[in-house]
Amino acid sequence: MILKLTDAQRRDWLRLARTENVGPVTFDQLIQRFGEPALALAALPDLARRGGRSHIRIPTEAQAEDELAAGAALEARLIASCEPDFPQALAALDPPPPLIWTRGRAELLDRPCVAVVGARVASAAGQRFARGLAADLGGAGHVVVSGMARGIDAAAHEGALPTGTVAVLGGGIDDVYPPEHRPLYERLVEAGCVVSESEPGRTAVARDFPRRNRIIAGLSRAVVVVEAEMRSGSLITARLAAEQGREVLAVPGSPLDPRAKGTNDLIRQGAGLCEGVDDVLRALEGLSGFREPERPRFAGAPPVEPDDALRERVAALLSPTPVSRDELVRATGAPAPAVFAALVELSLAGRADLLPGGMVSG
């Protein structure tokens, strides 16, 4: 169900999304289980206790109002995943991020998007290629998405500014990093769009960038990696794009340049070769738009209360190596709703990590 939130529902949606140990998967499970975010918030302390934690940090109504006011002061928009103007491409993720902040032209998010990402310490040739590719993609009607980092990201934004570009930030919607990109940021707010899953005023830390990369990939029909060393964050974006069913392309480079190691390896693993805009357009041929998965919103599922024995059996099966939820159902022999409910309780207690794609680790 798609609906516009009331002010109270928006505040509760925000509080639930900002609660300790509530990531996109746990958030989605809670909404499916309880329907209204207010009901999920009321249940959280008891769920966390069942999972083995005596206290869980839930933002107060005042703290949620403060975040909303901070966003309003920036003329930013908060869009919840249940609302009709949430980007269709992100809504198609399983699960989508619960909410995003946007500044600038949010309508760009529902146009066909292609991500162009790559090395921060990029070569002059790589930056020239990214700038030219972004301009050509814009001329072909595509919005270019990137992460506003140094090197390839900045070049891609610059090339696409006249036609439309989106920057996804790891920190808050006002977190300009690197600092020298302040002029670029201001141009993006004016002519493009800036997106963040984090609260305004937040400075990005290392754990924020995988979430940012998931949104970059999630907004895009294809991801093009221009330069990347073997441990580059751009390769994480490419992996996430492949897992999400997006097209992945890479620009080949000299085997003598470490910045080509990652892109050449992507091609070796099956990514499309990109020598220009025509390669991207061919990869996109036949792709249709995204549709939001059929998922209950504000419906509420019948309550399931796992007992202590099942909860501890599930916890004992978890390890740092991710395993599918279906595998846990098979291993316990318990009904799937009971296992999923136990996982939510363990997640709230910090004893399980619910991952996109139906995977779980401990």
Secondary structure, 3 states (H helix, E strand, C coil): CCCCCCHHHHHHHHHHHCCCCCCHHHHHHHHHHHCCHHHHHHHHHHHHHHHCCCCCCCCCHHHHHHHHHHHHHCCCEEEECCCCCCCHHHHCCCCCCCEEEEEECHHHHHCCEEEEECCCCCCHHHHHHHHHHHHHHHHCCCEEEECCCCCHHHHHHHHHCCCCEEEEECCCCCCCCCHHHHHHHHHHHHHCEEEECCCCCCCCCCCHHHHHHHHHHHHCCEEEECCCCCCCHHHHHHHHHHHCCCEEEECCCCCCCHHHHHHHHHHHCCCEECCCHHHHHHHHCCCCCCCCCCCCCCCCCCCCCCCHHHHHHHHHHCCCCCEEHHHHHHHHCCCHHHHHHHHHHHHHCCCCEEECCCEEEC
